[in-house]
Amino acid sequence: MDFSSFNFSKELTEGLDSMGFEKATPIQEMAIPIIQQHKDLIGCAQTGTGKTAAFLLPVIDRIFRNHTGDINTIIIVPTRELALQIDQAMQGFAYFLNIHSIPIYGGRDGISWEQEKRALTEGADVVIATPGRFISHLNMGYVKVHNVQHLILDEADRMLDMGFYEDLMKIVKYLPEKRQTLMFSATMAPKIRELAQKILNNPERIDIAIAKPAAGVAQSAYLVYDTQKPELIKSILKSKDYQSVLVFTSRKISIRDIVKEIKKVTPDVMGISSDLEQDEREEVLRNFRNRKTRVLVATDVLSRGIDVENIELVVNYDVPGDAADYVHRVGRTARAETKGEAITFINQYDVEKFMDIEKLIENVINKIPLPAPMSSGPDYKITSEKPFKKKFGSGGGGKPHFKKSGNSNHPHRGRPKPQGK
């Protein structure tokens, strides 16, 4: 089905043509007609299937045809990266339509707050916000939500995993009961069904390739001890002239060490985590998107919130703790029917987690022997051993890091505990 079949306005159709949009993806083909009928919808679709356009296009078309000047649509997302990604897509789709959007998220200065306040009081057409920041504005009493027509929850499962259930319910209480609500999630867990029952009205449901990596991803894995991982990542990067590589680690405390090792084979590497200021994070992403940075090392905060075209390789330096996160990490490559690679490093303590991943995606991933002259890694079997907790790295293969006690002048006293992702 091509986009002319949706009977969008002439202006939107011409804009899509200029952007090279021709054939609709399955999620777009199924979701857009339902949204155009103003029905509530819950859609299950993995990253890279085109779901952002699936909910933005019919909403943009309706705003263009019935422009009121008030806030029309509120899109709630789990991370600032996803808010910026959707806002960028929004700007592209609505370029010729005089429709305005604003991303609202925390971690910025007072000037940004005032800009957000002005948009929320004067009436941006589409608001794309993280839950906490939006509630902060709602609590001030000046947000004009009385004419909101659409509420969209993107990556709803991720928001629930991050503990935003109460925030979502609070936001819903501020909005008109008569509205269209759209919810998109990668999985249909019980908590998602519970949320849907509370805030959606007799919704239609769409399931598109739930929890399965895209067909264009060539997946493989290495069985490797943690002490071997630095040598392995360097070997992989030297084996092929990759121009765009995304490396995921489960611990942000490991990012600096991984970047240091990769710099031994290429200077074009940067790390990104929540420790950076927002302006710094945006600059890092911009450099990666523009190919000024060849390799980006990140935590799971980016597994759903980064939209960069033509990422050739995704490396899971650590096996993710949740099987669904594997799908989202791998979903950063082979987007929109392109090809890509995904390589996972499995240490002896992560075998069981990786078996859970294979069970979820219903596929046994090929285990590749370590390249010469590296010695063999662990066996692919579940171990009863418990990994040591180390200051750096991801468990195992090193000395235990003991917490010191003593008086307040002791050099180890008050040392911050290592943080997770």
C-alpha positions as a Markdown table, in Angstrom:
| # | Residue | x | y | z |
|---|---|---|---|---|
| 1 | Met | 0.0 | 0.0 | 0.0 |
| 2 | Asp | 1.4 | 3.4 | -0.9 |
| 3 | Phe | 0.7 | 6.6 | 1.1 |
| 4 | Ser | -1.8 | 8.0 | -1.4 |
| 5 | Ser | -4.2 | 5.3 | -0.3 |
| 6 | Phe | -4.7 | 7.0 | 3.1 |
| 7 | Asn | -6.3 | 10.1 | 1.5 |
| 8 | Phe | -4.1 | 12.5 | 3.4 |
| 9 | Ser | -4.3 | 16.2 | 2.6 |
| 10 | Lys | -2.6 | 17.3 | -0.6 |
| 11 | Glu | 0.0 | 19.3 | 1.3 |
| 12 | Leu | 1.0 | 16.3 | 3.6 |
| 13 | Thr | 1.1 | 13.9 | 0.6 |
| 14 | Glu | 3.4 | 16.3 | -1.3 |
| 15 | Gly | 5.6 | 16.5 | 1.7 |
| 16 | Leu | 5.8 | 12.7 | 2.0 |
| 17 | Asp | 6.7 | 12.5 | -1.7 |
| 18 | Ser | 9.5 | 15.0 | -1.3 |
| 19 | Met | 10.8 | 12.9 | 1.7 |
| 20 | Gly | 10.8 | 9.8 | -0.4 |
| 21 | Phe | 8.0 | 8.0 | 1.4 |
| 22 | Glu | 6.4 | 5.5 | -1.0 |
| 23 | Lys | 5.3 | 2.2 | 0.5 |
| 24 | Ala | 3.7 | 2.0 | 3.9 |
| 25 | Thr | 5.2 | -0.5 | 6.4 |
| 26 | Pro | 2.8 | -3.2 | 7.9 |
| 27 | Ile | 2.3 | -1.2 | 11.1 |
| 28 | Gln | 1.5 | 1.9 | 9.1 |
| 29 | Glu | -0.8 | 0.1 | 6.8 |
| 30 | Met | -2.8 | -1.4 | 9.7 |
| 31 | Ala | -2.7 | 1.5 | 12.2 |
| 32 | Ile | -3.3 | 4.6 | 10.1 |
| 33 | Pro | -6.9 | 3.6 | 9.0 |
| 34 | Ile | -7.8 | 2.8 | 12.6 |
| 35 | Ile | -6.5 | 6.1 | 13.8 |
| 36 | Gln | -8.3 | 8.0 | 11.0 |
| 37 | Gln | -11.5 | 6.4 | 12.3 |
| 38 | His | -10.8 | 8.0 | 15.7 |
| 39 | Lys | -10.7 | 4.7 | 17.5 |
| 40 | Asp | -8.4 | 3.9 | 20.4 |
| 41 | Leu | -5.5 | 1.6 | 19.6 |
| 42 | Ile | -2.9 | -0.5 | 21.3 |
| 43 | Gly | -0.2 | -1.5 | 18.9 |
| 44 | Cys | 2.6 | -4.0 | 19.6 |
| 45 | Ala | 5.6 | -3.4 | 17.3 |
| 46 | Gln | 9.3 | -3.6 | 17.6 |
| 47 | Thr | 11.6 | -0.7 | 16.9 |
| 48 | Gly | 12.4 | 0.0 | 13.3 |
| 49 | Thr | 8.9 | -0.9 | 12.0 |
| 50 | Gly | 7.8 | 2.7 | 11.2 |
| 51 | Lys | 5.4 | 3.1 | 14.2 |
| 52 | Thr | 6.4 | 6.8 | 14.7 |
| 53 | Ala | 5.0 | 7.7 | 11.3 |
| 54 | Ala | 2.1 | 5.4 | 11.9 |
| 55 | Phe | 0.8 | 7.6 | 14.7 |
| 56 | Leu | 2.2 | 11.0 | 13.6 |
| 57 | Leu | 0.9 | 11.1 | 10.1 |
| 58 | Pro | -2.9 | 10.7 | 10.7 |
| 59 | Val | -2.7 | 13.0 | 13.7 |
| 60 | Ile | -0.8 | 15.7 | 11.7 |
| 61 | Asp | -3.3 | 15.4 | 8.9 |
| 62 | Arg | -6.3 | 15.9 | 11.3 |
| 63 | Ile | -4.6 | 18.9 | 12.9 |
| 64 | Phe | -4.0 | 20.5 | 9.5 |
| 65 | Arg | -7.6 | 20.0 | 8.5 |
| 66 | Asn | -9.0 | 21.3 | 11.8 |
| 67 | His | -6.4 | 23.7 | 13.2 |
| 68 | Thr | -7.6 | 25.3 | 16.5 |
| 69 | Gly | -4.4 | 26.8 | 17.9 |
| 70 | Asp | -4.8 | 24.9 | 21.2 |
| 71 | Ile | -2.7 | 21.9 | 22.3 |
| 72 | Asn | -4.1 | 19.1 | 20.2 |
| 73 | Thr | -1.9 | 16.1 | 20.9 |
| 74 | Ile | 0.2 | 15.0 | 23.9 |
| 75 | Ile | 2.8 | 12.3 | 23.3 |
| 76 | Ile | 4.4 | 10.8 | 26.4 |
| 77 | Val | 7.7 | 9.0 | 26.1 |
| 78 | Pro | 10.2 | 7.4 | 28.6 |
| 79 | Thr | 13.4 | 9.3 | 27.7 |
| 80 | Arg | 14.5 | 12.7 | 26.4 |
| 81 | Glu | 16.3 | 11.0 | 23.5 |
| 82 | Leu | 13.0 | 9.5 | 22.3 |
| 83 | Ala | 11.3 | 12.9 | 22.8 |
| 84 | Leu | 13.9 | 14.6 | 20.6 |
| 85 | Gln | 13.7 | 11.8 | 18.0 |
| 86 | Ile | 9.9 | 12.1 | 17.6 |
| 87 | Asp | 10.1 | 15.9 | 17.5 |
| 88 | Gln | 12.6 | 15.7 | 14.7 |
| 89 | Ala | 10.3 | 13.4 | 12.8 |
| 90 | Met | 7.4 | 15.7 | 13.5 |
| 91 | Gln | 9.3 | 18.7 | 12.1 |
| 92 | Gly | 10.0 | 16.8 | 8.9 |
| 93 | Phe | 6.4 | 15.6 | 8.3 |
| 94 | Ala | 4.9 | 19.0 | 9.2 |
| 95 | Tyr | 7.4 | 21.2 | 7.4 |
| 96 | Phe | 4.9 | 22.6 | 4.9 |
| 97 | Leu | 1.8 | 22.5 | 7.2 |
| 98 | Asn | 2.5 | 25.3 | 9.7 |
| 99 | Ile | 2.0 | 22.8 | 12.6 |
| 100 | His | 4.3 | 23.3 | 15.7 |
| 101 | Ser | 5.6 | 20.8 | 18.2 |
| 102 | Ile | 7.8 | 21.1 | 21.3 |
| 103 | Pro | 9.8 | 18.4 | 23.2 |
| 104 | Ile | 9.6 | 18.8 | 27.0 |
| 105 | Tyr | 12.1 | 17.0 | 29.2 |
| 106 | Gly | 14.2 | 17.5 | 32.3 |
| 107 | Gly | 17.8 | 18.3 | 32.8 |
| 108 | Arg | 17.8 | 21.7 | 31.1 |
| 109 | Asp | 18.2 | 25.3 | 32.3 |
| 110 | Gly | 15.6 | 27.9 | 33.3 |
| 111 | Ile | 15.5 | 29.4 | 29.9 |
| 112 | Ser | 14.3 | 26.1 | 28.5 |
| 113 | Trp | 11.6 | 25.9 | 31.2 |
| 114 | Glu | 10.3 | 29.3 | 30.2 |
| 115 | Gln | 10.3 | 28.3 | 26.5 |
| 116 | Glu | 8.3 | 25.2 | 27.5 |
| 117 | Lys | 5.9 | 27.2 | 29.6 |
| 118 | Arg | 5.2 | 29.7 | 26.8 |
| 119 | Ala | 4.5 | 26.8 | 24.4 |
| 120 | Leu | 2.1 | 25.2 | 26.9 |
| 121 | Thr | 0.2 | 28.4 | 27.5 |
| 122 | Glu | 0.1 | 29.8 | 24.0 |
| 123 | Gly | -0.7 | 26.4 | 22.5 |
| 124 | Ala | 1.8 | 24.3 | 20.6 |
| 125 | Asp | 0.0 | 21.8 | 18.4 |
| 126 | Val | 1.9 | 18.7 | 19.6 |
| 127 | Val | 3.6 | 18.3 | 22.9 |
| 128 | Ile | 6.2 | 15.5 | 23.2 |
| 129 | Ala | 7.1 | 15.0 | 26.9 |
| 130 | Thr | 8.7 | 12.8 | 29.5 |
| 131 | Pro | 6.3 | 12.1 | 32.4 |
| 132 | Gly | 8.1 | 13.8 | 35.2 |
| 133 | Arg | 8.8 | 17.1 | 33.4 |
| 134 | Phe | 5.2 | 17.3 | 32.0 |
| 135 | Ile | 3.7 | 16.8 | 35.5 |
| 136 | Ser | 5.9 | 19.6 | 36.8 |
| 137 | His | 4.2 | 21.9 | 34.3 |
| 138 | Leu | 0.8 | 20.5 | 35.0 |
| 139 | Asn | 1.2 | 21.2 | 38.7 |
| 140 | Met | 1.7 | 24.9 | 38.0 |
| 141 | Gly | -1.8 | 25.1 | 36.6 |
| 142 | Tyr | -1.2 | 26.9 | 33.4 |
| 143 | Val | -1.1 | 24.1 | 30.8 |
| 144 | Lys | -4.0 | 24.3 | 28.4 |
| 145 | Val | -5.2 | 20.7 | 28.0 |
| 146 | His | -9.0 | 21.3 | 27.8 |
| 147 | Asn | -9.0 | 20.8 | 24.0 |
| 148 | Val | -6.6 | 17.9 | 23.8 |
| 149 | Gln | -7.8 | 15.4 | 21.1 |
| 150 | His | -5.1 | 12.7 | 21.2 |
| 151 | Leu | -3.0 | 11.1 | 23.9 |
| 152 | Ile | -0.2 | 8.9 | 22.7 |
| 153 | Leu | 1.9 | 6.7 | 24.9 |
| 154 | Asp | 5.0 | 5.5 | 23.0 |
| 155 | Glu | 7.3 | 2.8 | 24.5 |
| 156 | Ala | 4.6 | 2.2 | 27.1 |
| 157 | Asp | 6.3 | -1.0 | 28.4 |
| 158 | Arg | 9.5 | 0.9 | 28.9 |
| 159 | Met | 7.8 | 3.6 | 30.9 |
| 160 | Leu | 6.2 | 1.0 | 33.2 |
| 161 | Asp | 9.6 | -0.7 | 33.6 |
| 162 | Met | 11.0 | 2.7 | 34.7 |
| 163 | Gly | 8.3 | 3.1 | 37.3 |
| 164 | Phe | 6.1 | 5.7 | 35.6 |
| 165 | Tyr | 2.7 | 4.1 | 36.2 |
| 166 | Glu | 1.5 | 6.6 | 38.8 |
| 167 | Asp | 2.8 | 9.5 | 36.7 |
| 168 | Leu | 0.9 | 8.3 | 33.7 |
| 169 | Met | -2.3 | 7.9 | 35.6 |
| 170 | Lys | -1.9 | 11.4 | 37.1 |
| 171 | Ile | -1.4 | 12.9 | 33.6 |
| 172 | Val | -4.5 | 11.1 | 32.3 |
| 173 | Lys | -6.6 | 12.7 | 35.1 |
| 174 | Tyr | -5.8 | 16.1 | 33.7 |
| 175 | Leu | -7.0 | 15.3 | 30.2 |
| 176 | Pro | -10.5 | 15.4 | 28.7 |
| 177 | Glu | -12.3 | 12.1 | 29.0 |
| 178 | Lys | -13.4 | 12.4 | 25.4 |
| 179 | Arg | -10.2 | 11.9 | 23.5 |
| 180 | Gln | -8.4 | 9.4 | 21.3 |
| 181 | Thr | -5.8 | 7.3 | 23.1 |
| 182 | Leu | -3.1 | 5.4 | 21.3 |
| 183 | Met | -0.6 | 3.1 | 23.1 |
| 184 | Phe | 2.4 | 1.5 | 21.5 |
| 185 | Ser | 4.5 | -1.1 | 23.2 |
| 186 | Ala | 7.1 | -3.7 | 22.2 |
| 187 | Thr | 5.5 | -6.4 | 24.4 |
| 188 | Met | 2.0 | -7.2 | 25.6 |
| 189 | Ala | 2.9 | -7.9 | 29.3 |
| 190 | Pro | 0.1 | -8.2 | 31.9 |
| 191 | Lys | 1.0 | -4.7 | 33.2 |
| 192 | Ile | 0.5 | -3.3 | 29.7 |
| 193 | Arg | -3.0 | -4.9 | 29.4 |
| 194 | Glu | -3.9 | -3.5 | 32.9 |
| 195 | Leu | -2.9 | 0.0 | 31.9 |
| 196 | Ala | -4.8 | -0.3 | 28.6 |
| 197 | Gln | -8.0 | -1.4 | 30.4 |
| 198 | Lys | -7.8 | 1.7 | 32.5 |
| 199 | Ile | -7.1 | 4.4 | 30.0 |
| 200 | Leu | -8.3 | 3.1 | 26.6 |
| 201 | Asn | -11.9 | 2.9 | 25.4 |
| 202 | Asn | -12.7 | -0.4 | 23.5 |
| 203 | Pro | -9.4 | -0.3 | 21.7 |
| 204 | Glu | -8.4 | -2.0 | 18.4 |
| 205 | Arg | -5.3 | -4.1 | 18.7 |
| 206 | Ile | -2.4 | -4.6 | 16.3 |
| 207 | Asp | 0.5 | -7.1 | 16.7 |
| 208 | Ile | 3.5 | -6.7 | 14.5 |
| 209 | Ala | 6.5 | -9.0 | 14.9 |
| 210 | Ile | 6.4 | -8.8 | 18.7 |
| 211 | Ala | 9.8 | -9.3 | 20.4 |
| 212 | Lys | 11.6 | -10.4 | 17.2 |
| 213 | Pro | 14.7 | -8.8 | 15.7 |
| 214 | Ala | 14.3 | -7.6 | 12.2 |
| 215 | Ala | 15.0 | -10.1 | 9.5 |
| 216 | Gly | 17.9 | -8.1 | 8.1 |
| 217 | Val | 20.0 | -8.5 | 11.3 |
| 218 | Ala | 22.8 | -11.1 | 11.1 |
| 219 | Gln | 23.0 | -12.2 | 14.7 |
| 220 | Ser | 26.0 | -13.9 | 16.3 |
| 221 | Ala | 27.7 | -14.3 | 19.7 |
| 222 | Tyr | 31.0 | -15.0 | 21.3 |
| 223 | Leu | 31.6 | -16.9 | 24.5 |
| 224 | Val | 34.2 | -14.8 | 26.2 |
| 225 | Tyr | 35.6 | -14.1 | 29.7 |
| 226 | Asp | 35.4 | -10.4 | 30.8 |
| 227 | Thr | 39.1 | -10.1 | 30.7 |
| 228 | Gln | 39.0 | -11.1 | 27.0 |
| 229 | Lys | 36.4 | -8.6 | 26.0 |
| 230 | Pro | 38.7 | -5.6 | 25.3 |
| 231 | Glu | 40.8 | -7.6 | 22.9 |
| 232 | Leu | 37.7 | -9.0 | 21.2 |
| 233 | Ile | 36.1 | -5.6 | 20.6 |
| 234 | Lys | 39.3 | -4.3 | 19.1 |
| 235 | Ser | 39.7 | -7.4 | 16.9 |
| 236 | Ile | 36.1 | -7.0 | 15.6 |
| 237 | Leu | 36.6 | -3.3 | 14.8 |
| 238 | Lys | 39.9 | -4.0 | 12.9 |
| 239 | Ser | 38.3 | -6.9 | 10.9 |
| 240 | Lys | 36.1 | -4.7 | 8.8 |
| 241 | Asp | 35.9 | -1.0 | 7.9 |
| 242 | Tyr | 32.7 | -0.3 | 9.9 |
| 243 | Gln | 31.5 | 3.3 | 9.5 |
| 244 | Ser | 28.8 | 3.3 | 12.2 |
| 245 | Val | 29.0 | 1.0 | 15.3 |
| 246 | Leu | 26.9 | 1.1 | 18.4 |
| 247 | Val | 28.3 | -0.6 | 21.5 |
| 248 | Phe | 25.9 | -1.3 | 24.4 |
| 249 | Thr | 27.1 | -2.0 | 28.0 |
| 250 | Ser | 24.8 | -2.7 | 30.9 |
| 251 | Arg | 26.8 | -0.5 | 33.3 |
| 252 | Lys | 27.5 | 3.2 | 32.6 |
| 253 | Ile | 30.6 | 2.9 | 34.9 |
| 254 | Ser | 32.1 | 0.7 | 32.2 |
| 255 | Ile | 31.7 | 3.2 | 29.4 |
| 256 | Arg | 35.0 | 5.1 | 30.0 |
| 257 | Asp | 37.1 | 1.8 | 30.1 |
| 258 | Ile | 35.5 | 0.6 | 26.9 |
| 259 | Val | 36.1 | 3.9 | 25.1 |
| 260 | Lys | 39.7 | 3.8 | 26.2 |
| 261 | Glu | 40.2 | 0.4 | 24.7 |
| 262 | Ile | 38.5 | 1.2 | 21.4 |
| 263 | Lys | 40.6 | 4.3 | 21.0 |
| 264 | Lys | 43.6 | 2.0 | 20.6 |
| 265 | Val | 42.2 | 1.0 | 17.2 |
| 266 | Thr | 40.2 | 4.2 | 16.2 |
| 267 | Pro | 40.1 | 7.7 | 17.6 |
| 268 | Asp | 36.6 | 8.2 | 16.3 |
| 269 | Val | 34.8 | 6.9 | 19.4 |
| 270 | Met | 32.7 | 8.5 | 22.1 |
| 271 | Gly | 30.7 | 7.4 | 25.1 |
| 272 | Ile | 27.2 | 8.7 | 26.2 |
| 273 | Ser | 25.3 | 8.2 | 29.4 |
| 274 | Ser | 23.1 | 10.1 | 31.8 |
| 275 | Asp | 26.2 | 11.5 | 33.5 |
| 276 | Leu | 26.6 | 14.0 | 30.6 |
| 277 | Glu | 24.7 | 17.3 | 30.5 |
| 278 | Gln | 21.9 | 17.3 | 28.0 |
| 279 | Asp | 23.7 | 19.7 | 25.6 |
| 280 | Glu | 26.7 | 17.3 | 25.7 |
| 281 | Arg | 24.5 | 14.3 | 25.0 |
| 282 | Glu | 22.9 | 16.0 | 22.0 |
| 283 | Glu | 26.3 | 16.9 | 20.6 |
| 284 | Val | 27.5 | 13.3 | 21.0 |
| 285 | Leu | 24.4 | 12.0 | 19.2 |
| 286 | Arg | 24.7 | 14.7 | 16.5 |
| 287 | Asn | 28.4 | 13.7 | 15.8 |
| 288 | Phe | 27.4 | 10.0 | 15.6 |
| 289 | Arg | 24.5 | 10.8 | 13.3 |
| 290 | Asn | 26.7 | 12.9 | 11.0 |
| 291 | Arg | 29.4 | 10.2 | 11.0 |
| 292 | Lys | 31.9 | 12.4 | 12.7 |
| 293 | Thr | 32.0 | 9.7 | 15.4 |
| 294 | Arg | 32.4 | 6.2 | 14.1 |
| 295 | Val | 31.8 | 4.2 | 17.3 |
| 296 | Leu | 29.4 | 5.2 | 20.1 |
| 297 | Val | 29.4 | 3.4 | 23.5 |
| 298 | Ala | 26.1 | 3.7 | 25.4 |
| 299 | Thr | 23.9 | 2.1 | 28.0 |
| 300 | Asp | 20.3 | 0.9 | 27.5 |
| 301 | Val | 19.0 | 4.4 | 27.9 |
| 302 | Leu | 19.6 | 4.6 | 24.1 |
| 303 | Ser | 18.3 | 1.2 | 23.1 |
| 304 | Arg | 14.9 | 2.7 | 22.3 |
| 305 | Gly | 15.7 | 6.4 | 22.1 |
| 306 | Ile | 18.2 | 6.7 | 19.3 |
| 307 | Asp | 17.2 | 7.0 | 15.6 |
| 308 | Val | 20.3 | 6.9 | 13.4 |
| 309 | Glu | 20.2 | 5.6 | 9.9 |
| 310 | Asn | 22.5 | 2.9 | 8.6 |
| 311 | Ile | 24.1 | 1.7 | 11.8 |
| 312 | Glu | 26.1 | -1.2 | 10.5 |
| 313 | Leu | 27.0 | -3.0 | 13.7 |
| 314 | Val | 25.5 | -3.3 | 17.2 |
| 315 | Val | 27.8 | -4.9 | 19.8 |
| 316 | Asn | 26.3 | -6.1 | 23.1 |
| 317 | Tyr | 29.4 | -5.8 | 25.2 |
| 318 | Asp | 27.3 | -7.2 | 28.0 |
| 319 | Val | 24.2 | -9.4 | 27.7 |
| 320 | Pro | 21.2 | -7.2 | 28.7 |
| 321 | Gly | 19.5 | -8.0 | 31.9 |
| 322 | Asp | 16.0 | -8.2 | 30.3 |
| 323 | Ala | 15.5 | -10.3 | 27.2 |
| 324 | Ala | 13.2 | -7.6 | 25.6 |
| 325 | Asp | 16.1 | -5.1 | 25.9 |
| 326 | Tyr | 18.1 | -7.4 | 23.5 |
| 327 | Val | 15.5 | -6.8 | 20.8 |
| 328 | His | 15.6 | -3.1 | 21.3 |
| 329 | Arg | 19.4 | -3.0 | 21.2 |
| 330 | Val | 19.5 | -5.1 | 18.1 |
| 331 | Gly | 16.7 | -3.0 | 16.6 |
| 332 | Arg | 19.1 | -0.1 | 16.2 |
| 333 | Thr | 20.5 | -1.7 | 13.1 |
| 334 | Ala | 18.8 | -3.2 | 10.0 |
| 335 | Arg | 16.0 | -0.6 | 10.2 |
| 336 | Ala | 13.5 | -0.1 | 7.4 |
| 337 | Glu | 14.4 | -3.3 | 5.6 |
| 338 | Thr | 18.2 | -2.6 | 5.5 |
| 339 | Lys | 20.9 | -5.0 | 6.6 |
| 340 | Gly | 23.0 | -5.0 | 9.7 |
| 341 | Glu | 25.0 | -7.1 | 12.2 |
| 342 | Ala | 24.5 | -7.7 | 15.9 |
| 343 | Ile | 27.2 | -9.4 | 18.0 |
| 344 | Thr | 26.9 | -10.3 | 21.7 |
| 345 | Phe | 29.6 | -11.1 | 24.2 |
| 346 | Ile | 28.5 | -13.8 | 26.6 |
| 347 | Asn | 30.5 | -14.4 | 29.8 |
| 348 | Gln | 30.1 | -17.5 | 32.0 |
| 349 | Tyr | 27.6 | -15.7 | 34.2 |
| 350 | Asp | 25.3 | -14.5 | 31.4 |
| 351 | Val | 24.7 | -17.8 | 29.7 |
| 352 | Glu | 21.3 | -18.3 | 31.4 |
| 353 | Lys | 20.2 | -14.7 | 30.4 |
| 354 | Phe | 21.2 | -15.4 | 26.8 |
| 355 | Met | 19.3 | -18.6 | 26.8 |
| 356 | Asp | 16.2 | -16.6 | 27.9 |
| 357 | Ile | 16.8 | -14.3 | 24.9 |
| 358 | Glu | 17.0 | -17.2 | 22.5 |
| 359 | Lys | 13.8 | -18.5 | 23.9 |
| 360 | Leu | 12.1 | -15.1 | 23.5 |
| 361 | Ile | 13.1 | -14.6 | 19.9 |
| 362 | Glu | 12.6 | -18.3 | 19.1 |
| 363 | Asn | 16.0 | -18.5 | 17.5 |
| 364 | Val | 19.4 | -20.1 | 18.5 |
| 365 | Ile | 22.1 | -17.6 | 17.8 |
| 366 | Asn | 25.3 | -18.8 | 16.2 |
| 367 | Lys | 28.2 | -19.0 | 18.6 |
| 368 | Ile | 31.5 | -18.0 | 16.9 |
| 369 | Pro | 34.9 | -19.3 | 18.1 |
| 370 | Leu | 37.2 | -16.5 | 19.4 |
| 371 | Pro | 39.7 | -15.2 | 16.8 |
| 372 | Ala | 43.3 | -16.4 | 17.0 |
| 373 | Pro | 45.4 | -16.0 | 19.0 |
| 374 | Met | 42.8 | -15.6 | 21.8 |
| 375 | Ser | 42.3 | -18.7 | 24.0 |
| 376 | Ser | 38.9 | -20.3 | 24.4 |
| 377 | Gly | 36.2 | -18.7 | 26.3 |
| 378 | Pro | 33.7 | -20.3 | 28.7 |
| 379 | Asp | 31.3 | -23.2 | 27.8 |
| 380 | Tyr | 27.7 | -22.4 | 26.9 |
| 381 | Lys | 26.2 | -23.9 | 30.0 |
| 382 | Ile | 24.6 | -22.4 | 33.1 |
| 383 | Thr | 27.0 | -22.0 | 36.0 |
| 384 | Ser | 26.1 | -21.9 | 39.7 |
| 385 | Glu | 29.0 | -19.6 | 40.5 |
| 386 | Lys | 28.3 | -16.0 | 41.5 |
| 387 | Pro | 30.2 | -13.2 | 39.8 |
| 388 | Phe | 32.4 | -10.9 | 41.9 |
| 389 | Lys | 31.2 | -7.3 | 42.1 |
| 390 | Lys | 34.0 | -5.3 | 40.7 |
| 391 | Lys | 34.5 | -1.5 | 40.5 |
| 392 | Phe | 34.7 | -1.7 | 36.7 |
| 393 | Gly | 33.4 | -4.2 | 34.2 |
| 394 | Ser | 30.5 | -6.6 | 34.3 |
| 395 | Gly | 31.3 | -9.3 | 36.8 |
| 396 | Gly | 33.7 | -12.2 | 36.9 |
| 397 | Gly | 37.3 | -12.7 | 35.9 |
| 398 | Gly | 38.8 | -10.3 | 38.6 |
| 399 | Lys | 39.4 | -9.8 | 42.2 |
| 400 | Pro | 36.4 | -9.0 | 44.5 |
| 401 | His | 35.9 | -5.4 | 45.5 |
| 402 | Phe | 35.3 | -5.2 | 49.2 |
| 403 | Lys | 33.6 | -2.3 | 50.9 |
| 404 | Lys | 35.9 | -0.8 | 53.5 |
| 405 | Ser | 34.8 | 0.3 | 57.0 |
| 406 | Gly | 36.5 | 2.4 | 59.6 |
| 407 | Asn | 36.7 | 6.1 | 60.6 |
| 408 | Ser | 35.6 | 8.9 | 58.4 |
| 409 | Asn | 39.2 | 9.7 | 57.4 |
| 410 | His | 39.7 | 6.3 | 55.9 |
| 411 | Pro | 40.4 | 6.7 | 52.1 |
| 412 | His | 37.6 | 4.2 | 51.2 |
| 413 | Arg | 35.0 | 5.7 | 53.6 |
| 414 | Gly | 32.1 | 7.3 | 51.8 |
| 415 | Arg | 33.2 | 6.1 | 48.3 |
| 416 | Pro | 30.1 | 6.1 | 46.1 |
| 417 | Lys | 28.7 | 2.7 | 45.1 |
| 418 | Pro | 29.0 | 1.8 | 41.4 |
| 419 | Gln | 25.8 | 2.7 | 39.6 |
| 420 | Gly | 23.9 | 0.8 | 37.0 |
| 421 | Lys | 22.6 | 1.8 | 33.7 |
